[in-house]
């Protein structure tokens, strides 16, 4: 982006709540069913049917509100948002408008320079999802799948406090982490459980008035969100610099072309003709119930990070990575409890070898091929010097491939570390005798050659000699005239 311009971004996150039934009906919310088998008469808006609010969605919305230090409304109201699309058979969506259930929250994000920034959360309101249009395999026709119609959503609306695509993604990841910690959403972006609309505008540096915004619709991956925002920012700046004007509209991001394109003109609130839904009573919440709910909240990422640093003496950056996922943090704590190795060593292996293996195969930590107890067995063999750290990586790969536990792999491959001092002494002596020129250079001040000698000894022992002992014996022998 050209210098002299400021980006202003606000996000609307659509988070599908993890209930078994829909927000106003008993129809299933399970993902993956055949089209139109999970849409009942209430979801379809048949005459004479009445919606009944699912109490669980109220609890989940309030949990989120408490987690972001928001106000829980003692009284909130459902409204009808009127518009017609084929995937909305009633001709209106039940949402919340003037009186949302959650308002005035905040979230702190950590920027790239290590500083913190407060992002305001204007509101989080409950609403029902629409169905979806299906085009694939239908030629010139469009199919409508109404299974998703009536699925409960929590729409989380940020203030326009974000100033770059990187900040937007950081904020989005934090919200994603919180809803998963709370257990109110699985956050599965591929299945549409966690989607985002981004309102993007630009203005000259120093200008207080906001520029005209464009809404980027239904972004469903962190990478696409960043790319879409970056493209849109550059598009708007170039348009204005060339003498044009940004039009307020809704745009779609085309990942294949890495560009945004117009979808429709952006509606204002009055276009939807909101009015209170006559079929639903206001939601009234007892403050005592809210206080009881507050006590039931799980440990959230920021608190967990501070505890991991304090309890396990972890590096701050490592703790930050571990708390990014509740399941990852739980795995680490189970590993730290099961091994005699230092907690930092456990963290290093979870963040390093284990995460690399998971990423390589596209697996979540919940589907790891090595359990925390099994990895603990490997770390114990490093800790008691049965194997070296280098050999441990070979053992890890064998364990990942299903060749057994650490002890079984070590025995089968004959990988037990050589710790017999006399054996190491003999190999060191042979290496020194075989390289007189390097010995002379080392004794003349080329201390870095110690790495060469260590490498030769490790080569002779197939990497099984204890590195600390090798270093100690080599330095002693090389110092002798």
HELIX and SHEET records of a PDB file:
HELIX    1   1 UNK A   41  UNK A   44  1                                   4    
HELIX    2   2 UNK A   55  UNK A   67  1                                  13    
HELIX    3   3 UNK A  165  UNK A  182  1                                  18    
HELIX    4   4 UNK A  222  UNK A  241  1                                  20    
HELIX    5   5 UNK A  269  UNK A  272  5                                   4    
HELIX    6   6 UNK A  287  UNK A  295  1                                   9    
HELIX    7   7 UNK A  301  UNK A  312  1                                  12    
HELIX    8   8 UNK A  316  UNK A  322  1                                   7    
HELIX    9   9 UNK A  326  UNK A  338  1                                  13    
HELIX   10  10 UNK A  343  UNK A  349  1                                   7    
HELIX   11  11 UNK A  350  UNK A  354  3                                   5    
HELIX   12  12 UNK A  355  UNK A  361  1                                   7    
HELIX   13  13 UNK A  365  UNK A  367  5                                   3    
HELIX   14  14 UNK A  372  UNK A  383  1                                  12    
HELIX   15  15 UNK A  389  UNK A  400  1                                  12    
HELIX   16  16 UNK A  406  UNK A  413  1                                   8    
HELIX   17  17 UNK A  421  UNK A  434  1                                  14    
HELIX   18  18 UNK A  436  UNK A  443  1                                   8    
HELIX   19  19 UNK A  447  UNK A  449  5                                   3    
HELIX   20  20 UNK A  450  UNK A  460  1                                  11    
HELIX   21  21 UNK A  467  UNK A  479  1                                  13    
SHEET    1   A 9 UNK A  71  UNK A  72  0                                        
SHEET    2   A 9 UNK A 102  UNK A 110 -1                                        
SHEET    3   A 9 UNK A 116  UNK A 128 -1                                        
SHEET    4   A 9 UNK A 152  UNK A 158 -1                                        
SHEET    5   A 9 UNK A   5  UNK A  16 -1                                        
SHEET    6   A 9 UNK A 194  UNK A 204 -1                                        
SHEET    7   A 9 UNK A 214  UNK A 219 -1                                        
SHEET    8   A 9 UNK A 249  UNK A 254  1                                        
SHEET    9   A 9 UNK A 259  UNK A 265 -1                                        
SHEET    1   B 2 UNK A  75  UNK A  76  0                                        
SHEET    2   B 2 UNK A 283  UNK A 284 -1                                        
SHEET    1   C 3 UNK A  92  UNK A  96  0                                        
SHEET    2   C 3 UNK A  78  UNK A  82 -1                                        
SHEET    3   C 3 UNK A 275  UNK A 276 -1                                        
SHEET    1   D 2 UNK A 132  UNK A 134  0                                        
SHEET    2   D 2 UNK A 143  UNK A 145 -1                                        
END                                                                             
